[in-house]
């Protein structure tokens, strides 16, 4: 009890000391500095005070600094800024309805390195995964990959990975969205398009047909879009034509300019069927000149026929070099020996390429690369005994041709020079997102000049080959009338060429036959005027007012200078009665204007064509001139010719744009994914093409890049084989040491 009373009681001294301590603490509290008031305005959510100067703040979005003293400046200036800040508007548009994450802006090199709120949403991530699968040509089941799911769980823990069925639905949804946007672009502008098409048989033993649309938009950008990738029952011309017509109806395309196809016989009936169907639509501008020049034959295919006809029997030198390359590429040991020989004689780095005998361009590449390693092959003959034994063997009861000697290498050099013209022409024809129609006739003239020169060669084999190729050239590109004169119009619409260049090519093609040159010149000029008449009629029907773009302003000078002198006093018809149309009276000046417009219609048609042809040409030596940009800048001087140029320059001269889709098809419909539905296959291929076109400006099909890529993968595979062989040798050596 005593202890309890002592603990509950307090002495007077202790009580006094506690009171003094409380008084001391109260005085200290009274002396403390009052903390700054918290910023209550919502505008401070978007600005940060500077540490070195609290009277200044910085915008969290664009980085601009403002004075913000509470009494001197206030918040008026920063409130006004956040209402007009473009960076903040972009931020709000991107982050609407999404979760905010903190991230650094500017990286390590940026001194400010601001921490901003960036948006995140489940839907945005799902859409990104969908695009990744489409553009990467990945299987839909990729989202079930354990490694990918682990990566996402670490990188984006809050992201819920969708299933492959959900991704499949997202692919179709994205396909329909992109299709609607592209369809709106084509239909709203009433775009006239040109088509390319081709057929392909998949591993499913099913025939697929691809249709690619080519057009120049209002910004004078050349576009290439796959608009159909569907199965077809057979390869008959009518079946192909029905697919094209159905595709045009599906996309709402009412105006067609040209169809580029290969030289298969079925394609003649295809173009005929499409022409008949479009004319039956009773749409006056569905076709130009009733489709007379709609059929464009693939120039790359014609060129291949020309070269193959000349290479019917290859020179023995080509066979000898092919056998030598075949020996080198037959095993990793021989290839390693060849590379050692190449290093000993200081040959350039690289590798020899074995050709495909049925593809002349691959034979050209084989000879071109083999010539760089001529010294290495000669060295192989000296140091590698199996090399000579290889040529002593018989193949099909005949001794192998080779090894290549000095005469064979000399012949190979001549053949490479001979084929280089055709190889370069193939690359030019194969471009799919650069204008090719304006350079097509120039390339045809180059081929004709080359064949004429080669016919006079002292080498009988080269001369004989040139004669065979000349016969095939005349069949398609000479004066037989089978060449599409629209391609000549395309060269005239190049501001560096015009009519003088066309006449120059005529002199080459017709061997300076003045009569033929004059006839062809007149025929082409008449055709240009026919195009002009047709497009003038289209413009008149689309703009009924006589003051439209093809009205009086361009009647006499071709320029719209009258717009600069327009006053506010407009001439209007006068009505005698207030509401009675029976008393409507036209001003005499307006009646006179209509009469002059009718009288000078033919003069106006001729004047614009003549003015363009008589205007000075651009520098022909400027090979990098952007023809589309020139027409975008100067098209207002020739309003009708501008419309013709927009359609003619968009015409592709080869079907490579459509054929390149089959390389994608082979990866999507491989032996493991042959169960995909037709709708899913089309969605994957078309959407990939559309997304790639958005990301890359002018993703032209480049044959040279494809070849480099193939060579790279071949070298990579050989390095892998060599490393595996060296590993086996090392292991064998270790085993031998252990046995000892």
C-alpha positions in Angstrom: 0.0 0.0 0.0 2.9 2.3 0.8 4.4 1.8 -2.6 1.1 2.4 -4.3 0.6 5.7 -2.5 4.1 6.8 -3.5 3.5 6.1 -7.2 0.1 7.9 -7.3 1.3 11.0 -5.4 3.6 13.8 -6.7 5.8 16.0 -4.7 5.4 19.8 -4.9 8.9 20.1 -6.4 8.1 17.8 -9.2 4.8 19.5 -9.9 6.5 22.9 -10.1 9.2 21.6 -12.5 6.5 20.2 -14.8 4.7 23.6 -14.9 7.9 25.5 -15.7 8.7 23.0 -18.6 5.2 23.5 -20.1 5.6 27.3 -19.9 9.0 27.1 -21.7 7.5 24.9 -24.5 4.7 27.4 -25.1 7.2 30.2 -25.6 9.1 28.2 -28.1 5.9 27.4 -30.0 5.0 31.1 -30.2 8.4 31.9 -31.7 8.2 29.3 -34.6 7.9 30.7 -38.2 4.4 30.3 -39.7 4.5 27.8 -42.6 3.6 29.1 -46.1 0.0 28.7 -47.2 -0.8 25.9 -49.4 -1.6 26.7 -53.1 -5.3 26.3 -53.3 -5.9 27.0 -57.0 -6.3 24.0 -59.3 -3.9 25.7 -61.8 -1.0 24.7 -59.6 -1.5 21.1 -60.5 0.1 22.0 -63.9 3.0 24.2 -62.6 6.0 23.6 -60.4 7.8 26.3 -58.3 11.5 26.6 -58.9 13.7 25.6 -56.0 16.1 28.5 -56.4 13.4 31.1 -56.9 10.0 30.4 -55.4 8.6 33.5 -57.2 9.0 31.7 -60.5 7.2 28.5 -61.8 7.6 26.3 -64.8 4.9 24.6 -66.9 4.9 20.8 -66.5 4.1 20.2 -70.1 6.0 22.7 -72.3 8.7 24.0 -69.8 7.9 27.7 -70.1 8.7 29.8 -67.0 6.5 32.5 -65.5 6.6 35.0 -62.6 4.2 34.0 -59.9 4.7 36.3 -56.9 1.6 36.1 -54.8 1.1 39.9 -54.5 2.9 41.3 -57.6 2.0 38.7 -60.3 -0.8 36.5 -59.2 -2.0 33.5 -61.2 -3.6 35.3 -64.2 -0.7 34.7 -66.5 -0.3 31.0 -65.8 -4.1 30.5 -65.9 -4.1 32.1 -69.4 -1.1 29.9 -70.5 -2.6 26.6 -69.5 -5.7 27.4 -71.5 -3.7 27.8 -74.7 -0.8 25.4 -74.0 -0.6 23.0 -77.0 1.5 20.5 -75.1 -1.2 20.4 -72.4 -3.9 19.9 -75.1 -2.0 17.0 -76.6 -1.5 15.5 -73.1 -5.2 15.7 -72.4 -6.1 14.2 -75.7 -3.7 11.2 -75.1 -4.6 10.7 -71.5 -8.4 11.1 -71.5 -9.9 8.3 -69.6 -6.6 6.6 -68.7 -4.6 6.1 -65.6 -1.7 8.4 -64.9 1.9 7.1 -64.4 5.0 9.1 -63.5 7.8 9.1 -66.0 10.8 11.2 -66.8 10.7 13.5 -69.9 13.8 14.3 -71.9 16.2 11.6 -70.8 19.6 12.0 -69.1 20.8 14.6 -71.4 18.0 17.0 -70.5 19.0 19.0 -67.5 15.4 19.7 -66.4 14.4 16.0 -66.8 10.8 16.8 -65.6 8.6 14.2 -64.0 5.3 14.2 -65.8 2.1 12.3 -65.6 1.8 9.9 -68.6 -1.4 8.0 -69.3 -1.8 4.3 -69.3 -4.9 2.3 -70.2 -5.7 -1.4 -70.7 -7.3 -0.7 -74.0 -4.2 1.2 -75.4 -2.0 -1.7 -74.4 -4.3 -4.3 -76.0 -4.3 -2.2 -79.2 -0.5 -2.0 -79.2 -0.2 -5.8 -78.7 -2.6 -6.3 -81.6 -0.6 -4.0 -83.9 2.6 -5.8 -82.8 1.2 -9.2 -83.8 -0.1 -7.9 -87.1 3.1 -6.0 -88.1 5.4 -8.7 -86.8 3.5 -11.4 -88.6 3.3 -13.3 -85.3 0.7 -16.0 -84.5 -2.3 -15.1 -82.5 -1.2 -17.5 -79.9 1.9 -15.4 -79.2 0.0 -13.8 -76.3 0.0 -17.2 -74.6 3.8 -17.4 -74.8 5.1 -17.8 -71.3 8.2 -15.7 -71.9 6.2 -12.8 -73.4 3.7 -12.9 -70.5 6.6 -12.9 -68.0 8.1 -9.8 -69.7 4.8 -8.0 -69.6 4.3 -8.9 -65.9 7.7 -7.2 -65.2 7.4 -4.3 -67.5 3.7 -3.5 -67.1 2.4 -5.3 -64.0 -1.1 -3.8 -64.3 -1.6 -5.0 -67.8 -4.0 -8.0 -68.1 -2.9 -10.0 -71.0 -5.8 -10.9 -73.4 -6.3 -14.4 -74.7 -5.6 -15.3 -78.3 -9.4 -15.3 -79.1 -9.6 -11.8 -77.8 -6.7 -10.8 -79.9 -8.4 -12.4 -82.9 -11.5 -10.2 -82.3 -9.2 -7.1 -81.9 -7.5 -7.9 -85.2 -10.9 -7.9 -87.0 -12.0 -4.7 -85.2 -8.8 -2.9 -86.2 -9.1 -4.2 -89.7 -12.6 -2.8 -90.0 -11.5 0.6 -88.5 -8.6 1.0 -90.9 -10.7 -0.1 -93.8 -13.4 2.5 -93.0 -10.8 5.3 -92.8 -9.2 4.3 -96.1 -12.5 3.9 -97.8 -13.5 7.4 -96.6 -10.3 8.8 -98.1 -10.9 7.2 -101.5 -14.7 7.9 -101.7 -14.8 11.4 -100.2 -12.2 12.6 -102.7 -13.8 10.6 -105.5 -10.4 9.3 -106.1 -9.6 7.6 -109.5 -7.5 4.6 -108.8 -5.3 2.2 -110.8 -5.1 -1.5 -109.9 -2.6 -4.3 -110.0 -3.5 -7.9 -109.3 -1.9 -11.3 -109.3 -2.7 -14.9 -108.2 -0.9 -17.3 -105.8 -1.4 -20.8 -104.6 -0.7 -21.4 -100.8 0.4 -24.5 -98.9 -3.3 -25.2 -98.5 -3.4 -25.8 -102.3 -5.8 -22.9 -102.4 -5.6 -20.1 -105.0 -5.5 -16.5 -103.6 -6.0 -13.3 -105.5 -4.6 -10.0 -104.3 -5.7 -6.6 -105.6 -3.7 -3.5 -104.9 -4.9 0.1 -105.4 -2.6 2.9 -106.5 -3.5 6.5 -106.3 -2.1 10.0 -105.8 -4.0 11.8 -103.0 -4.8 15.5 -102.7 -1.3 16.2 -101.2 0.4 14.6 -104.2 1.6 11.6 -102.3 1.7 8.3 -104.1 -0.2 5.6 -102.2 -0.2 1.8 -102.5 -2.8 -0.1 -100.5 -3.8 -3.8 -100.7 -7.6 -3.7 -100.8 -8.4 -7.4 -101.3 -6.7 -10.7 -100.5 -9.2 -13.4 -101.0 -9.6 -17.0 -102.3 -10.6 -17.6 -106.0 -12.0 -20.7 -107.4 -10.0 -20.8 -110.7 -7.7 -18.7 -112.9 -10.1 -18.0 -115.7 -10.4 -14.4 -116.9 -14.0 -14.0 -116.1 -13.5 -15.2 -112.5 -10.7 -12.7 -112.0 -12.8 -10.0 -113.5 -15.8 -10.8 -111.2 -13.4 -10.5 -108.2 -12.2 -7.1 -109.3 -15.7 -5.8 -109.9 -16.9 -7.1 -106.5 -13.9 -5.4 -104.9 -14.7 -2.1 -106.5 -18.3 -2.3 -105.4 -17.2 -3.2 -101.8 -14.9 -0.2 -101.6 -17.3 2.2 -103.3 -14.7 2.9 -106.1 -16.6 4.4 -109.0 -13.7 5.7 -111.1 -11.0 3.4 -112.5 -8.0 4.5 -114.6 -5.9 1.4 -115.4 -5.3 -2.2 -114.5 -1.7 -3.5 -114.6 -1.4 -7.3 -115.1 1.0 -9.8 -116.5 0.9 -11.3 -120.0 -1.2 -14.3 -119.2 -3.9 -14.9 -121.9 -6.7 -14.9 -119.2 -5.9 -11.3 -118.3 -7.1 -10.1 -121.7 -10.6 -11.3 -121.0 -10.3 -10.0 -117.4 -9.8 -6.5 -118.6 -12.5 -6.9 -121.2 -15.0 -8.1 -118.5 -14.2 -5.3 -116.1 -14.5 -2.7 -118.9 -17.9 -4.0 -119.9 -19.2 -4.0 -116.3 -18.0 -0.5 -115.5 -19.6 0.9 -118.7 -22.8 -0.8 -117.7 -22.8 1.3 -114.5 -23.8 4.3 -116.6 -21.3 6.4 -114.8 -19.9 8.9 -117.4 -16.5 9.2 -115.7 -16.2 5.6 -114.5 -13.6 5.0 -117.3 -11.4 7.4 -119.4 -11.9 7.1 -123.1 -14.2 4.1 -122.6 -11.2 2.1 -121.2 -9.2 2.0 -124.4 -5.9 2.4 -122.5 -6.9 0.7 -119.3 -4.9 -2.5 -120.0 -1.3 -2.1 -118.9 1.0 -5.0 -119.4 3.6 -5.6 -116.7 6.9 -4.3 -118.0 8.9 -6.4 -115.6 7.2 -9.5 -116.9 7.8 -8.5 -120.6 11.4 -7.7 -119.8 11.8 -11.2 -118.2 10.3 -12.8 -121.4 12.8 -10.8 -123.5 15.9 -11.9 -121.5 14.8 -15.5 -121.2 14.3 -15.7 -124.9 17.9 -14.7 -125.4 19.3 -16.9 -122.7 17.7 -20.1 -124.1 21.1 -21.8 -124.4 23.5 -20.4 -121.8 27.1 -19.9 -122.7 29.4 -22.8 -121.6 31.3 -20.2 -119.5 28.2 -19.7 -117.3 27.9 -23.4 -116.8 31.6 -23.7 -115.8 31.3 -20.9 -113.2 28.1 -22.3 -111.9 29.8 -25.7 -111.3 32.6 -23.9 -109.5 30.2 -22.1 -107.2 28.3 -25.3 -106.7 31.5 -27.0 -105.5 32.3 -24.2 -103.0 28.8 -24.2 -101.6 28.4 -28.0 -101.3 30.0 -28.3 -97.8 31.2 -26.1 -95.0 34.7 -27.5 -95.3 35.0 -26.5 -98.9 33.5 -23.1 -98.1 36.1 -22.6 -95.4 38.9 -23.6 -97.8 37.5 -21.1 -100.3 37.5 -18.3 -97.8 41.1 -19.1 -96.8 42.1 -18.8 -100.5 40.2 -15.5 -100.8 42.1 -14.1 -97.8 45.4 -15.3 -99.3 44.9 -13.4 -102.6 43.3 -10.3 -100.9 39.8 -10.7 -102.4 37.0 -8.5 -100.9 34.9 -9.8 -98.1 31.7 -11.5 -99.1 30.4 -14.8 -100.4 29.6 -16.3 -103.7 25.9 -16.9 -104.6 24.5 -19.9 -106.4 21.9 -19.0 -108.9 18.5 -20.5 -109.8 18.9 -21.6 -113.4 15.3 -20.5 -114.2 15.8 -16.9 -113.0 18.1 -14.9 -115.1 18.5 -12.1 -112.6 19.9 -14.7 -110.1 22.4 -15.8 -112.8 23.5 -12.2 -113.2 24.1 -11.9 -109.4 26.0 -15.2 -109.4 28.3 -14.0 -112.2 28.7 -10.6 -110.7 29.8 -12.0 -107.3 31.9 -14.8 -108.8 33.9 -12.2 -110.8 35.0 -10.6 -107.6 36.5 -13.9 -106.4 38.2 -14.9 -109.7 41.6 -15.0 -108.0 40.2 -17.2 -105.2 38.9 -19.7 -107.7 42.3 -19.8 -109.4 43.9 -20.3 -106.1 41.5 -23.2 -105.3 42.6 -25.0 -108.5 46.2 -24.8 -107.2 45.9 -25.9 -103.6 42.7 -27.9 -103.4 43.0 -31.3 -105.1 39.3 -32.3 -104.7 38.5 -29.2 -106.7 40.0 -30.6 -109.9 38.6 -34.1 -109.1 35.1 -32.6 -108.9 35.2 -31.5 -112.5 36.6 -34.9 -113.6 33.5 -36.6 -112.4 30.5 -37.2 -114.7 27.0 -35.8 -114.2 24.2 -37.3 -116.3 26.9 -39.4 -118.1 28.6 -36.2 -119.2 31.8 -34.8 -117.8 31.2 -31.6 -115.8 32.1 -28.4 -117.6 35.0 -26.6 -115.9 36.9 -25.5 -114.0 36.6 -21.9 -115.4 39.6 -20.6 -117.2 40.7 -17.1 -118.4 38.4 -17.3 -121.4 35.4 -18.2 -119.2 36.0 -15.2 -116.9 36.4 -12.9 -119.9 33.1 -14.2 -121.3 31.4 -13.8 -117.9 32.5 -10.1 -117.8 30.8 -9.5 -121.2 27.6 -11.3 -120.1 27.5 -9.2 -116.9 27.8 -6.0 -118.8 25.1 -7.3 -121.2 22.7 -8.2 -118.4 23.3 -5.1 -116.3 21.1 -3.0 -118.4 18.2 -5.4 -118.0 18.8 -5.9 -114.3 18.8 -2.1 -113.6 15.6 -1.8 -115.8 14.0 -4.6 -113.7 14.8 -2.7 -110.5 13.2 0.5 -111.9 10.1 -1.3 -113.1 9.8 -3.0 -109.7 9.6 0.2 -107.6 6.1 0.3 -106.1 5.9 3.6 -104.2 7.9 5.8 -106.5 6.6 7.1 -109.8 7.7 4.7 -112.6 5.3 5.5 -115.4 7.2 8.7 -116.4 10.5 6.8 -116.7 9.1 3.7 -118.4 9.5 4.8 -122.0 13.0 6.1 -121.4 13.9 2.6 -120.1 12.3 1.0 -123.2 14.5 3.3 -125.4 17.6 2.3 -123.4 16.8 -1.4 -123.9 16.3 -0.9 -127.7 19.6 1.0 -128.0 21.4 -1.8 -126.0 20.0 -4.5 -128.2 21.0 -2.6 -131.4 24.5 -2.3 -130.1 24.8 -5.9 -129.0 23.6 -7.1 -132.4 26.8 -5.7 -133.8 29.0 -7.5 -131.3 31.9 -9.5 -132.6 31.0 -12.3 -130.2 28.7 -14.6 -132.1 27.0 -15.8 -128.9 26.2 -12.3 -127.8 25.1 -11.3 -131.2 22.8 -14.3 -131.6 21.3 -13.7 -128.1 20.6 -10.0 -129.0 18.8 -11.0 -132.2 16.5 -13.4 -130.2 15.8 -10.7 -127.7 15.1 -8.1 -130.4 12.4 -10.3 -131.8 10.6 -10.5 -128.5 11.1 -6.8 -127.9 9.4 -5.9 -131.3 6.5 -8.1 -130.3 5.6 -6.0 -127.3 7.3 -2.6 -127.5 7.9 -1.7 -131.2 5.5 -0.3 -133.7 3.0 -3.2 -133.7 0.5 -1.1 -131.7 0.7 -3.3 -128.6 2.5 -0.8 -126.5 0.1 1.3 -124.4 0.5 4.9 -125.6 -0.6 6.1 -122.2 3.0 5.3 -121.0 4.3 7.7 -123.6 1.8 10.3 -122.3 3.3 9.7 -118.8 6.8 10.6 -120.1 5.4 13.8 -121.7 3.9 14.8 -118.4 7.4 14.7 -116.9 8.4 18.5 -116.9 12.0 17.5 -117.9 10.9 15.7 -121.0 7.7 16.8 -122.8 7.2 16.2 -126.5 10.8 16.7 -127.6 11.9 13.8 -125.5 9.2 11.6 -126.9 10.3 12.4 -130.4 13.9 11.5 -129.4 12.8 8.1 -128.2 10.7 7.6 -131.4 13.9 8.2 -133.5 15.7 5.5 -131.4 12.8 3.0 -131.6 12.1 3.5 -135.4 15.8 3.9 -136.3 15.4 7.5 -137.6 12.5 6.7 -139.9 11.2 10.2 -140.3 7.8 9.1 -141.5 7.2 6.8 -138.6 8.5 9.4 -136.2 6.0 12.0 -137.5 3.1 9.6 -137.4 3.9 8.5 -133.9 4.3 12.1 -132.7 1.0 13.1 -134.2 -0.8 10.1 -132.7 0.6 10.7 -129.2 -0.3 14.4 -129.3 -3.8 13.7 -130.5 -4.2 11.2 -127.7 -3.1 13.9 -125.2 -5.8 16.2 -126.6 -8.3 13.4 -126.3 -7.4 12.9 -122.7 -7.8 16.7 -122.2 -11.2 16.7 -123.9 -12.4 13.9 -121.6 -11.2 15.5 -118.4 -12.6 18.8 -119.5 -16.0 17.2 -119.8 -15.6 15.5 -116.4 -14.8 18.9 -114.8 -17.7 20.6 -116.6 -20.1 17.9 -115.3 -18.8 18.1 -111.7 -18.7 21.9 -111.7 -21.7 23.1 -113.7 -21.1 26.8 -112.9 -19.2 28.4 -115.7 -17.1 30.2 -113.1 -15.7 26.9 -111.8 -12.1 25.7 -112.0 -12.4 25.2 -115.8 -14.4 28.4 -116.4 -13.5 31.7 -118.0 -10.6 32.5 -115.7 -8.4 30.2 -117.8 -9.8 30.8 -121.2 -7.3 33.2 -122.6 -4.1 33.0 -120.5 -4.5 29.8 -118.5 -3.9 31.6 -115.2 -6.4 32.6 -112.7 -5.3 36.2 -112.7 -8.9 37.5 -112.9 -9.4 36.5 -109.3 -6.8 39.1 -108.3 -8.8 41.9 -110.0 -12.3 40.9 -108.7 -14.2 43.8 -107.1 -17.0 43.8 -104.6 -19.5 44.8 -107.2 -20.9 41.5 -108.5 -23.1 41.2 -111.5 -26.4 39.5 -110.7 -29.5 38.8 -112.7 -32.4 41.2 -112.1 -36.0 40.1 -111.5 -38.7 42.5 -112.5 -41.2 40.8 -110.2 -40.5 40.2 -106.6 -41.3 36.5 -106.5 -42.2 35.8 -110.1 -39.6 33.8 -112.0 -41.4 34.5 -115.3 -40.0 38.0 -115.3 -36.4 36.9 -114.6 -34.1 38.9 -116.9 -30.4 38.3 -117.4 -27.8 41.0 -117.7 -26.4 41.4 -121.2 -22.8 41.0 -120.0 -23.6 37.6 -118.5 -25.3 36.5 -121.7 -22.3 37.6 -123.6 -20.0 35.7 -121.2 -21.9 32.5 -121.8 -21.6 32.9 -125.5 -17.9 33.5 -125.4 -17.4 30.5 -123.1 -19.1 28.2 -125.7 -17.2 29.7 -128.6 -13.8 29.4 -127.0 -14.2 26.0 -125.5 -12.1 24.3 -128.2 -9.6 27.1 -128.1 -9.3 26.7 -124.3 -8.6 23.0 -124.7 -5.9 23.5 -127.2 -4.3 26.4 -125.4 -3.5 24.6 -122.2 -1.9 21.6 -123.9 0.1 23.9 -126.3 1.1 26.2 -123.5 2.4 23.3 -121.4 4.4 21.8 -124.3 5.8 25.2 -125.3 6.8 26.3 -121.8 10.5 25.7 -121.0 11.4 22.2 -119.8 13.0 21.7 -116.4 16.7 20.8 -116.3 16.9 17.3 -117.8 20.2 16.6 -115.9 18.3 17.0 -112.6 17.7 13.3 -112.2 16.5 13.8 -108.6 13.6 16.1 -109.6 10.4 15.1 -107.6 7.8 15.0 -110.4 4.9 14.9 -108.0 6.2 17.9 -106.0 6.6 19.8 -109.3 3.0 19.2 -110.3 1.8 20.1 -106.8 3.5 23.5 -107.1 2.8 24.2 -110.8 -0.4 22.3 -111.3 -2.6 25.5 -110.9 -1.1 26.8 -114.1 -2.6 23.7 -116.0 -5.8 22.8 -114.0 -7.0 20.1 -116.4 -3.5 18.7 -117.2 -3.0 18.5 -113.4 -5.9 16.1 -113.1 -4.5 14.0 -116.0 -1.0 13.9 -114.4 -2.5 12.8 -111.1 -4.0 9.7 -112.7 -1.4 8.9 -115.3 1.6 9.2 -112.9 -0.1 6.9 -110.4 -0.1 4.0 -112.9 2.3 1.2 -111.9 4.2 -0.4 -114.8 4.7 -3.7 -113.0 2.7 -6.1 -110.8 5.5 -6.3 -108.2 3.4 -4.4 -105.7 0.8 -7.2 -105.7 3.4 -10.0 -106.0 5.2 -8.7 -102.9 2.0 -9.4 -100.9 2.6 -13.1 -101.5 5.8 -13.1 -99.5 3.7 -11.9 -96.5 1.1 -14.6 -97.4 3.7 -17.3 -97.2 4.6 -16.3 -93.7 1.1 -15.9 -92.5 -0.3 -19.1 -94.1 2.6 -21.4 -93.4 2.3 -25.1 -92.7 1.5 -24.5 -89.0 -1.2 -21.8 -89.6 -3.1 -23.2 -92.5 -6.3 -23.4 -90.5 -6.8 -19.6 -90.4 -10.1 -18.5 -91.9 -10.2 -16.5 -95.2 -11.5 -13.4 -93.4 -8.6 -13.6 -90.8 -6.0 -14.0 -93.5 -7.3 -11.0 -95.4 -7.5 -8.9 -92.2 -3.9 -9.8 -91.2 -2.4 -9.1 -94.7 -4.4 -5.9 -95.5 -4.0 -4.4 -92.0 -0.2 -5.0 -92.0 0.1 -3.2 -95.3 -2.0 -0.3 -94.1 -0.1 0.1 -90.8 3.3 -0.2 -92.5 2.2 2.5 -95.0 1.5 4.8 -92.1 4.8 4.3 -90.3 7.1 4.5 -93.3 7.0 7.1 -96.1 7.5 5.4 -99.4 8.2 1.8 -98.2 9.1 0.9 -101.8 9.8 -2.8 -102.6 13.5 -2.9 -103.1 14.9 -6.0 -104.8 18.5 -5.1 -103.9 17.7 -5.0 -100.2 15.9 -8.3 -100.4 19.0 -9.8 -102.0 21.3 -8.3 -99.4 19.0 -9.7 -96.7 19.1 -13.2 -98.2 22.9 -13.1 -98.4 23.1 -11.9 -94.8 21.0 -14.8 -93.6 23.1 -17.3 -95.7 26.3 -16.0 -94.2 24.8 -16.2 -90.7 23.7 -19.8 -91.3 27.2 -20.7 -92.6 28.8 -19.1 -89.5 26.5 -21.2 -87.3 27.5 -24.4 -89.2 31.2 -23.5 -89.0 31.0 -22.8 -85.3 29.2 -26.2 -84.8 31.8 -27.9 -86.8 34.7 -26.3 -84.8 32.9 -27.4 -81.6 32.7 -31.0 -82.8 36.4 -30.9 -83.8 37.3 -29.6 -80.4 35.3 -32.2 -78.6 36.8 -34.9 -80.8 40.3 -33.7 -80.0 39.5 -33.8 -76.3 38.2 -37.3 -76.6 41.4 -38.3 -78.4 43.5 -36.8 -75.6 41.4 -38.7 -73.0 41.9 -42.0 -75.0 45.6 -41.5 -75.0 
